[in-house]
């Protein structure tokens, strides 16, 4: 092809591509998360990347969100999924008669958001979600199970996190008790940013909104309470006898007891955790890395009263947790926090000398059948070049197979890290490799 017809290879911004060595680490992280979900008895589902627009836009009243990838194929109006929760709602509504409740599902898949690409924000990224859906009701232990997943996942990933837990009913009920029900939404927007703007600025904004100084002080003080569950609950449980408020307090008490029983580490009661006002209805939580607060939230979730209310008249309450794996990996990578990783998954490379290629493939099949990642270097390059290639790819062992080796049934196994070389039968080679 002539040079003037060549297309410059490039990719869209906001889409992650990794070198093979980093992809190995990414896949290992995904496998660890998946295994934690499976060990805790969550079952997998896989929903389509493409959904009918009327499904994905149900919550927004049919308006096309600027961040959605939206198009038409013939007369069919289609969107690419922007999260895994709305597809879950559609899935549960469609299959509720065939599911056993509580339905514990996990899904790991790519989602798409057409927002402006910037550091730490991607247009295509993997979400790792786990949710528990109830039929008509869902007891608080389900919330504890999600906190347990966060604890176990990050331990498996060797990342230290603290999960900050609250309950939306506490601030909702307090606003109601203070006669501020109509301003609750605006109040929570201000309180949600208190750690960024500070107590005094938050208090000033509340007063500007029409909240009197005493109530503004009460709201800011309770929002900043963070620490031991029992201590904080004792401090705030008698603040008001409002029914909604007391519901939140009682649910936090039960959750605190379950956290201890289930031996979930590193949970803090943080009444400043607010999250999506139009979505979460009870327990809410956010996990952060205390040694790297600049990472922000690395996992989050909470309880919602009715997952599938847009698609069925059945009441299907749920609670779920989510990890943005692409963003988490990017943070670790950019801060040199990835674990040591190989450049290849190959453990043994067989190098043929002379007319031994067929025998090399027989040996390769033997090692593969016995659990060894093995390959044959059948390129026409020199022996020295093949050694150099194995070393560059950090392959730990090579097996040199010449015509004499085939005749004797003894092969030269070389440890590429120590330089040690032994002449062994294939059975003895397997013992060394294992």
C-alpha positions as CSV (number, residue, x, y, z in Angstrom):
1,X,0.0,0.0,0.0
2,X,1.3,3.4,-0.9
3,X,2.3,5.7,1.9
4,X,-0.3,8.3,1.1
5,X,-3.0,5.7,1.7
6,X,-1.8,4.7,5.2
7,X,-4.0,5.5,8.1
8,X,-2.3,6.9,11.2
9,X,-3.0,4.4,14.0
10,X,-4.6,6.1,17.0
11,X,-7.3,5.6,19.5
12,X,-10.1,7.6,21.0
13,X,-9.2,9.4,24.3
14,X,-10.7,8.0,27.4
15,X,-10.3,4.4,26.3
16,X,-7.6,2.3,28.2
17,X,-5.2,0.0,26.4
18,X,-2.5,-1.8,28.3
19,X,0.8,-3.5,27.4
20,X,0.6,-7.3,27.9
21,X,2.5,-7.3,31.2
22,X,0.1,-4.8,32.7
23,X,-2.9,-6.6,31.2
24,X,-1.8,-9.7,33.0
25,X,-2.0,-7.7,36.3
26,X,-5.4,-6.2,35.4
27,X,-6.8,-9.6,34.6
28,X,-5.4,-11.0,37.8
29,X,-7.1,-8.2,39.8
30,X,-10.4,-8.9,38.0
31,X,-10.1,-12.6,38.8
32,X,-9.4,-11.9,42.5
33,X,-12.5,-9.7,42.7
34,X,-14.6,-12.3,40.8
35,X,-13.4,-15.1,43.2
36,X,-14.4,-13.1,46.3
37,X,-17.9,-12.6,44.8
38,X,-18.1,-16.4,44.0
39,X,-16.8,-17.4,47.4
40,X,-19.6,-15.3,49.0
41,X,-22.3,-17.2,47.0
42,X,-23.0,-14.4,44.4
43,X,-24.0,-15.8,41.0
44,X,-22.9,-14.2,37.7
45,X,-25.1,-12.6,35.1
46,X,-24.1,-10.9,31.9
47,X,-26.4,-8.2,30.3
48,X,-25.9,-6.7,26.8
49,X,-23.8,-3.6,26.2
50,X,-26.6,-2.3,24.1
51,X,-30.1,-1.6,25.5
52,X,-33.2,0.0,24.2
53,X,-33.1,3.7,24.9
54,X,-36.5,3.6,26.7
55,X,-34.9,1.2,29.2
56,X,-31.8,3.1,30.0
57,X,-33.6,6.5,30.0
58,X,-36.5,5.4,32.2
59,X,-35.0,7.2,35.3
60,X,-34.5,10.4,33.3
61,X,-38.0,10.5,31.9
62,X,-36.8,9.8,28.3
63,X,-34.4,12.7,28.0
64,X,-31.1,12.0,26.2
65,X,-28.3,12.5,28.7
66,X,-25.3,14.2,27.2
67,X,-23.0,11.5,28.5
68,X,-24.9,8.6,26.8
69,X,-23.7,7.0,23.6
70,X,-27.0,7.1,21.7
71,X,-27.8,6.1,18.1
72,X,-30.4,4.5,15.9
73,X,-30.3,1.3,13.8
74,X,-33.2,1.5,11.5
75,X,-36.2,2.3,13.6
76,X,-34.6,1.0,16.8
77,X,-33.5,3.6,19.3
78,X,-30.4,2.3,21.2
79,X,-28.0,3.4,24.0
80,X,-24.8,1.8,25.3
81,X,-25.1,1.0,29.0
82,X,-23.6,3.7,31.3
83,X,-23.8,1.5,34.4
84,X,-24.7,-2.1,35.3
85,X,-27.6,-1.2,37.7
86,X,-30.3,-0.2,35.2
87,X,-29.7,-3.4,33.1
88,X,-29.9,-5.3,36.4
89,X,-33.3,-3.7,37.1
90,X,-34.5,-4.7,33.7
91,X,-33.1,-8.2,34.1
92,X,-34.8,-8.8,37.5
93,X,-38.1,-7.4,36.3
94,X,-38.1,-9.7,33.3
95,X,-37.0,-12.8,35.2
96,X,-38.5,-12.3,38.6
97,X,-40.7,-15.4,38.3
98,X,-37.7,-17.6,37.7
99,X,-35.3,-16.1,40.3
100,X,-34.8,-17.1,43.9
101,X,-34.9,-14.2,46.4
102,X,-32.9,-12.8,47.9
103,X,-31.2,-12.7,44.5
104,X,-27.4,-12.3,44.9
105,X,-25.7,-11.4,41.7
106,X,-22.4,-10.1,40.5
107,X,-21.5,-8.7,37.1
108,X,-18.2,-7.5,35.8
109,X,-18.3,-5.7,32.5
110,X,-17.6,-2.5,30.5
111,X,-19.8,0.5,30.6
112,X,-19.7,3.6,28.5
113,X,-20.0,7.3,29.3
114,X,-19.4,10.0,26.7
115,X,-18.1,12.6,29.1
116,X,-14.9,14.6,28.6
117,X,-11.9,12.4,29.1
118,X,-9.6,13.5,31.8
119,X,-7.2,12.1,34.4
120,X,-8.9,9.3,36.3
121,X,-12.1,9.5,34.1
122,X,-12.7,7.1,31.3
123,X,-15.3,6.8,28.5
124,X,-15.0,3.1,28.6
125,X,-14.3,1.3,31.9
126,X,-14.9,-1.9,33.8
127,X,-17.4,-1.9,36.6
128,X,-17.4,-4.8,39.2
129,X,-20.8,-4.8,40.8
130,X,-22.5,-7.1,43.4
131,X,-26.1,-6.6,44.5
132,X,-28.6,-8.4,46.7
133,X,-32.3,-8.0,45.6
134,X,-35.2,-8.8,47.8
135,X,-38.8,-9.5,47.1
136,X,-41.0,-7.0,49.0
137,X,-38.4,-6.7,51.8
138,X,-34.7,-7.1,52.4
139,X,-33.2,-7.4,55.9
140,X,-30.2,-5.3,57.1
141,X,-27.8,-8.3,57.0
142,X,-27.8,-7.9,53.2
143,X,-26.2,-4.4,53.8
144,X,-23.5,-6.1,56.0
145,X,-22.8,-8.6,53.2
146,X,-21.9,-5.8,50.8
147,X,-19.6,-4.3,53.4
148,X,-18.0,-7.7,53.8
149,X,-17.4,-7.9,50.1
150,X,-15.6,-4.6,50.1
151,X,-13.4,-5.7,53.0
152,X,-12.6,-9.1,51.4
153,X,-12.0,-7.7,47.9
154,X,-9.5,-5.1,49.0
155,X,-7.7,-7.6,51.3
156,X,-7.4,-9.9,48.4
157,X,-5.9,-7.0,46.3
158,X,-3.6,-6.1,49.2
159,X,-4.9,-2.6,49.3
160,X,-5.7,-1.0,52.7
161,X,-9.1,0.8,52.8
162,X,-11.5,2.2,55.3
163,X,-15.2,2.0,54.5
164,X,-17.2,5.0,55.7
165,X,-20.8,4.0,56.5
166,X,-24.0,6.1,57.1
167,X,-27.7,5.9,56.6
168,X,-29.7,8.4,54.5
169,X,-32.6,8.4,57.0
170,X,-30.6,10.1,59.6
171,X,-30.1,13.4,57.8
172,X,-33.5,13.1,56.1
173,X,-35.2,12.6,59.4
174,X,-33.2,15.4,61.1
175,X,-34.3,17.9,58.3
176,X,-37.9,16.7,58.8
177,X,-37.6,17.2,62.6
178,X,-36.2,20.7,62.1
179,X,-39.1,21.7,59.8
180,X,-36.9,21.8,56.8
181,X,-38.5,19.0,54.7
182,X,-39.0,21.2,51.6
183,X,-35.3,22.3,51.6
184,X,-33.9,18.8,52.3
185,X,-32.5,18.3,48.8
186,X,-30.7,21.7,48.8
187,X,-29.4,21.2,52.4
188,X,-27.9,17.8,51.5
189,X,-26.2,19.2,48.5
190,X,-24.4,21.7,50.8
191,X,-23.6,19.1,53.5
192,X,-22.3,16.7,50.8
193,X,-19.4,19.1,50.1
194,X,-18.7,20.1,53.7
195,X,-15.3,18.4,53.7
196,X,-14.3,20.4,50.6
197,X,-15.6,23.8,51.7
198,X,-15.3,23.5,55.5
199,X,-17.7,23.7,58.3
200,X,-17.9,27.6,58.4
201,X,-18.6,27.9,54.7
202,X,-21.2,25.1,54.8
203,X,-22.9,26.8,57.7
204,X,-22.9,30.1,55.9
205,X,-24.5,28.5,52.8
206,X,-27.2,26.9,54.9
207,X,-28.0,30.2,56.6
208,X,-28.2,31.8,53.1
209,X,-30.6,29.1,52.1
210,X,-32.9,30.2,55.0
211,X,-31.8,27.8,57.7
212,X,-31.5,29.5,61.1
213,X,-28.1,29.6,62.8
214,X,-29.0,27.1,65.5
215,X,-30.3,24.5,63.0
216,X,-27.3,25.2,60.6
217,X,-24.9,24.4,63.5
218,X,-26.8,21.2,64.4
219,X,-26.7,20.0,60.7
220,X,-23.0,20.8,60.2
221,X,-22.0,19.2,63.5
222,X,-23.8,15.9,62.9
223,X,-22.5,15.8,59.3
224,X,-18.9,16.0,60.6
225,X,-19.2,13.1,63.0
226,X,-16.9,10.2,62.0
227,X,-15.4,7.4,63.9
228,X,-16.5,4.5,66.2
229,X,-20.0,3.3,65.7
230,X,-21.0,2.9,69.3
231,X,-19.6,6.2,70.4
232,X,-21.2,8.3,67.7
233,X,-24.6,6.5,68.0
234,X,-24.6,7.3,71.7
235,X,-23.9,10.9,71.0
236,X,-26.7,11.4,68.3
237,X,-29.4,8.8,69.0
238,X,-31.4,11.1,71.3
239,X,-31.2,14.2,69.1
240,X,-34.8,13.8,67.9
241,X,-37.5,11.2,68.2
242,X,-38.5,11.7,64.5
243,X,-39.6,8.4,63.1
244,X,-37.4,8.6,60.0
245,X,-34.4,9.6,62.1
246,X,-34.8,6.8,64.6
247,X,-35.2,4.3,61.7
248,X,-31.8,5.3,60.4
249,X,-30.3,5.1,63.9
250,X,-31.8,1.7,64.6
251,X,-30.6,0.3,61.2
252,X,-27.1,1.6,62.0
253,X,-27.1,-0.1,65.4
254,X,-28.1,-3.4,63.8
255,X,-25.5,-3.0,61.1
256,X,-22.8,-2.2,63.7
257,X,-23.6,-5.4,65.5
258,X,-23.4,-7.4,62.3
259,X,-20.1,-5.8,61.3
260,X,-18.6,-7.1,64.6
261,X,-20.2,-10.6,64.3
262,X,-19.0,-11.0,60.7
263,X,-15.5,-9.6,61.6
264,X,-15.5,-6.9,59.0
265,X,-12.5,-4.8,59.5
266,X,-11.9,-1.1,59.0
267,X,-15.5,0.3,59.0
268,X,-16.2,3.8,60.4
269,X,-19.5,5.5,61.0
270,X,-19.4,8.7,59.0
271,X,-22.7,10.6,59.0
272,X,-21.3,12.9,56.2
273,X,-21.6,10.1,53.6
274,X,-24.6,11.2,51.6
275,X,-24.3,9.9,48.0
276,X,-27.1,10.1,45.3
277,X,-30.1,11.7,46.8
278,X,-32.6,10.5,44.2
279,X,-31.4,6.9,44.4
280,X,-30.2,5.6,47.8
281,X,-32.7,5.3,50.6
282,X,-31.0,3.8,53.6
283,X,-27.5,2.5,54.2
284,X,-24.8,4.2,52.2
285,X,-21.0,3.6,52.2
286,X,-17.8,4.7,50.5
287,X,-14.4,3.1,50.8
288,X,-11.2,5.2,50.7
289,X,-7.5,4.5,51.0
290,X,-6.3,6.4,54.1
291,X,-2.7,6.5,52.8
292,X,-3.9,7.9,49.5
293,X,-6.8,10.2,50.2
294,X,-6.1,11.9,46.8
295,X,-7.5,8.7,45.2
296,X,-11.0,9.7,46.4
297,X,-13.6,6.9,46.7
298,X,-12.4,3.5,45.4
299,X,-15.6,1.6,46.1
300,X,-19.1,2.6,47.0
301,X,-22.8,1.6,47.2
302,X,-25.9,1.5,49.3
303,X,-29.5,0.5,49.7
304,X,-32.3,1.4,47.4
305,X,-36.0,0.8,48.1
306,X,-37.2,-0.3,44.8
307,X,-34.7,-1.4,42.1
308,X,-37.1,-2.1,39.3
309,X,-39.9,0.4,40.0
310,X,-39.7,1.7,36.4
311,X,-40.3,-1.8,34.9
312,X,-42.6,-3.7,37.3
313,X,-45.2,-3.1,40.0
314,X,-43.4,-5.6,42.3
315,X,-41.4,-4.0,45.1
316,X,-37.8,-5.2,44.7
317,X,-35.6,-3.5,47.3
318,X,-31.9,-4.0,47.0
319,X,-28.4,-3.1,48.2
320,X,-25.2,-3.1,46.2
321,X,-21.5,-2.3,46.0
322,X,-19.4,-1.3,43.0
323,X,-15.7,-1.0,42.1
324,X,-14.6,1.0,39.1
325,X,-11.7,-1.4,38.2
326,X,-10.3,0.6,35.3
327,X,-10.0,3.8,37.4
328,X,-8.6,1.8,40.4
329,X,-6.0,0.2,38.2
330,X,-5.0,3.5,36.6
331,X,-4.6,5.1,40.1
332,X,-2.3,2.2,41.2
333,X,-0.3,2.3,37.9
334,X,0.3,6.0,38.0
335,X,1.4,5.8,41.6
336,X,3.8,2.8,41.1
337,X,1.6,0.7,43.3
338,X,1.1,-2.3,41.0
339,X,2.4,-5.6,42.3
340,X,5.5,-7.0,40.6
341,X,4.3,-8.5,37.4
342,X,5.8,-10.8,34.7
343,X,6.2,-9.8,31.1
344,X,4.8,-13.2,30.0
345,X,2.6,-16.0,31.3
346,X,5.1,-18.5,29.9
347,X,6.9,-20.6,32.4
348,X,8.8,-22.9,30.0
349,X,10.0,-22.2,26.5
350,X,11.3,-25.1,24.4
351,X,14.0,-24.3,21.9
352,X,14.5,-26.9,19.1
353,X,17.9,-27.6,17.6
354,X,18.1,-29.4,14.3
355,X,15.2,-31.5,13.1
356,X,13.4,-31.8,16.4
357,X,10.4,-29.5,16.0
358,X,7.8,-32.3,16.0
359,X,9.3,-33.8,19.2
360,X,9.3,-30.4,20.8
361,X,5.6,-30.0,20.2
362,X,5.0,-33.5,21.8
363,X,7.0,-32.3,24.8
364,X,5.1,-29.1,24.9
365,X,1.7,-31.0,25.0
366,X,3.1,-33.1,27.9
367,X,4.0,-30.1,30.0
368,X,0.7,-28.3,29.2
369,X,-1.3,-31.4,30.1
370,X,0.5,-31.3,33.5
371,X,-0.3,-27.7,34.3
372,X,2.8,-25.9,33.0
373,X,2.4,-22.8,30.7
374,X,4.7,-23.9,27.9
375,X,5.5,-22.9,24.4
376,X,7.8,-23.8,21.5
377,X,10.0,-21.1,19.9
378,X,9.7,-22.2,16.3
379,X,11.1,-19.0,14.7
380,X,13.9,-19.3,12.3
381,X,16.2,-17.1,14.4
382,X,19.5,-18.2,15.9
383,X,19.8,-20.1,19.1
384,X,21.4,-17.0,20.7
385,X,18.5,-14.8,19.6
386,X,16.0,-17.2,21.0
387,X,17.8,-17.2,24.4
388,X,17.8,-13.4,24.3
389,X,14.1,-13.3,23.6
390,X,13.3,-15.6,26.5
391,X,15.4,-13.5,28.8
392,X,13.7,-10.3,27.6
393,X,10.3,-11.8,28.2
394,X,11.4,-13.0,31.7
395,X,10.6,-16.6,30.9
396,X,12.0,-18.5,34.0
397,X,13.0,-21.8,32.3
398,X,14.0,-23.0,28.8
399,X,14.4,-26.5,27.6
400,X,17.0,-27.2,24.9
401,X,16.1,-30.1,22.6
402,X,18.6,-31.3,20.0
403,X,18.8,-34.6,18.2
404,X,21.0,-36.2,20.8
405,X,18.5,-35.2,23.5
406,X,15.6,-36.8,21.6
407,X,17.7,-40.0,21.2
408,X,18.6,-40.2,24.9
409,X,15.3,-38.9,26.3
410,X,17.3,-36.4,28.5
411,X,17.0,-32.7,28.0
412,X,18.9,-29.6,29.1
413,X,16.7,-27.6,31.4
414,X,18.1,-24.1,32.1
415,X,17.0,-21.8,34.9
416,X,17.2,-18.3,33.3
417,X,17.4,-16.6,36.7
418,X,20.3,-18.5,38.2
419,X,22.0,-19.8,34.9
420,X,21.9,-23.3,36.4
421,X,21.5,-26.0,33.7
422,X,20.6,-29.7,34.3
423,X,20.2,-32.7,32.1
424,X,16.9,-34.4,33.0
425,X,14.1,-36.7,31.7
426,X,10.8,-35.0,30.9
427,X,9.4,-36.4,34.2
428,X,12.2,-34.9,36.2
429,X,11.9,-31.6,34.4
430,X,8.2,-31.5,35.4
431,X,9.1,-32.1,39.0
432,X,11.6,-29.2,38.9
433,X,9.1,-26.9,37.2
434,X,6.4,-27.7,39.8
